[in-house]
């Protein structure tokens, strides 16, 4: 049967989640648009009845046909209204707007703006952006040069995209989270707190949450990272991290994206999430 409003067939050869988690938490619970081994639109169609929000992954910016087709975006926008879901968009990670090479920075900005233009009809609650640090040194002078480049690139990105700075959430990566603070303050940006990255690189969870608390719009949450497997389900979360994760979740009202990439890991993660916020 095809939904008249979206034009999307409800028949996909996949197992749905066991039950809905809509409106269950004090935050919006989300998952990526890659839970089923298929394109974004079938994933959204399968997940929309069960989640508050979908994290639309637009990791690759080139070639241009890696971006979601415009017709798929149109149908996803209709699904948002019909299924009462929202979206957040993870902007491309195959380009770097803080690159030391000006030509590569310019290209990165252009590709990210093109991806944002394609996804704009989804009215994302936030756009998640990586600011990679690829320098050979971590001395203060090098970090400051990187921060200056980042601010300049962010200014150009915001001008070209016309996105409100508070709708851009810069994500903590493998460097000290505090390096992002001057960028967020200078440009009045929001923050995507990736708890998995904090755990992976040994940064303090509560300290970082408190540092950015007033700016955090979205949390990326998963059970850790395993070689050859990537993001693991919350059932793999180490007991030593649970008190801090629980405290963060119970004081948060933005989006919590369970950043796992299979139905198995998502299905195992949701009951753990329930226990963490009980």
C-alpha positions, 0 to 999 in steps of 0.5 A: 500500500502506498501512502497518498501524502508521501508516495512511499510504499510501506512494503520493505523487506525489513524487520521493524523495531519492536515498538515505538519510542516516540515522546518517551523521553525528556529529549528527542531520541534519534538514530542515523539514516543507516540502520537498514542496508539501503538508501536513506529514504527506505531507512526513514520510512522504516524508522519514522513510526518509531523515533522522534528524529532521524540523523540524516547522514550526508558523509560524502559530498562528491560526486554530487550524486552521493547527495540524497536525490531531490525527490527523496528529500521531497518525500522525506519532508512529507514524511516528517509532517505525516509521521511527526518526526524531525531531522538533524543533518550530519554534514559531509566528513570527506572535506575539511574546512580547516585544511591548511591549503586555501584551495581545499578549504574553499572547495570544502566550503562549497561542497558543504554548502551544496549538501546543506542546500540539498537537505534544506527542505528537511528543516533540520533542527541542527546541522552537525559539522566536523572541524578536523585537526590535521596538524603535525604539532599540538603546540599553542601556536599551531592550535591558535593558527588552526582556530583562526583558520576555522573561524575564518572558514566558519564565517564564509560557510555561514555567509554562503549557506545563510544558516543561523550560527546556532543551527550549526553544531560543531562536533568534538573529535579526537583533540581536546574539546576545549579547543572548540570553545573559542570557536563556539564563542566567537561565532555563537555556534551550538555544539554536538557532544559526541560522548563516544569520542570523549570515551574513546580519547579519554576526555572527562564526560561531565567536565566537557558536558558542563563546559558546553552545556548551554550550547549543546543541541545534540548528543551522539551516544553509543557504547564505544568503538571497536576495531573493525566494527566501529560504533557499538551498541549501548549494551557495550557501554562500560559500567564505569561510564554509566553514572556520568552518561546517566547524569548527562541524559537526565539533565538534557532536553535536546536530541540524543542520537543513538549513533549505531549502524544496524538494527541489531545495535539499535534494538539493543541500545534502546532498552539500555537508554531507558534504564539510563534515564529511569 
